[in-house]
């Protein structure tokens, strides 16, 4: 679920073979606003966060055997 923006498009694979990699994409239109954060979840667990005003801006969180590059 994406909230806060009107124009949001996501691209995710419908299925990924165990042990394989996948690419997730999210496109959004800021409509003149500043980006606060982008978060990705698997179920209830957050596994990736990008907050441009933090250092470092990208953070990853462990969820099972999910690996983020």
C-alpha positions as CSV (number, residue, x, y, z in Angstrom):
1,X,0.0,0.0,0.0
2,X,1.3,3.4,-0.9
3,X,-0.1,6.5,0.8
4,X,0.4,10.2,0.6
5,X,0.9,10.5,-3.2
6,X,-1.6,10.5,-6.0
7,X,0.6,9.1,-8.9
8,X,2.3,5.9,-7.7
9,X,3.2,3.0,-9.8
10,X,4.8,-0.2,-8.5
11,X,6.4,-3.0,-10.4
12,X,7.0,-6.3,-8.6
13,X,7.2,-9.9,-9.9
14,X,4.2,-12.1,-9.3
15,X,6.4,-14.9,-8.1
16,X,10.1,-15.5,-7.4
17,X,11.7,-18.9,-7.3
18,X,13.3,-19.6,-3.9
19,X,17.0,-18.6,-3.9
20,X,16.4,-16.3,-6.9
21,X,16.6,-12.5,-6.9
22,X,13.9,-10.0,-7.8
23,X,13.8,-6.3,-8.6
24,X,11.1,-4.1,-7.0
25,X,10.4,-0.7,-8.5
26,X,8.3,2.2,-7.3
27,X,7.7,5.4,-9.4
28,X,6.0,8.4,-7.8
29,X,5.2,12.0,-8.6
30,X,6.1,14.4,-5.8
31,X,3.8,17.2,-7.1
32,X,6.3,19.8,-5.9
33,X,6.7,18.4,-2.4
34,X,9.9,17.1,-0.8
35,X,10.3,13.3,-0.4
36,X,10.2,12.3,3.3
37,X,10.5,8.5,3.0
38,X,9.9,5.4,0.9
39,X,9.3,2.1,2.8
40,X,9.0,-1.5,1.5
41,X,7.2,-4.2,3.5
42,X,6.8,-7.9,3.4
43,X,3.6,-8.7,5.3
44,X,3.8,-6.6,8.4
45,X,7.6,-6.3,8.5
46,X,9.6,-3.4,7.0
47,X,12.6,-4.6,5.0
48,X,13.8,-1.4,3.3
49,X,13.6,2.3,4.0
50,X,14.9,5.3,2.1
51,X,14.9,8.7,3.9
52,X,17.0,11.2,1.9
53,X,17.5,13.5,4.9
54,X,19.0,10.8,7.1
55,X,22.6,9.5,7.1
56,X,22.8,6.9,5.6
57,X,19.6,7.5,3.6
58,X,19.0,3.8,2.8
59,X,18.5,1.3,5.6
60,X,17.6,-2.4,5.4
61,X,16.0,-4.7,8.0
62,X,16.2,-8.4,8.4
63,X,13.0,-10.4,7.7
64,X,13.6,-14.2,7.6
65,X,16.0,-15.1,4.8
66,X,15.1,-12.0,2.7
67,X,18.2,-10.2,1.5
68,X,18.3,-6.7,0.2
69,X,21.2,-5.4,-2.0
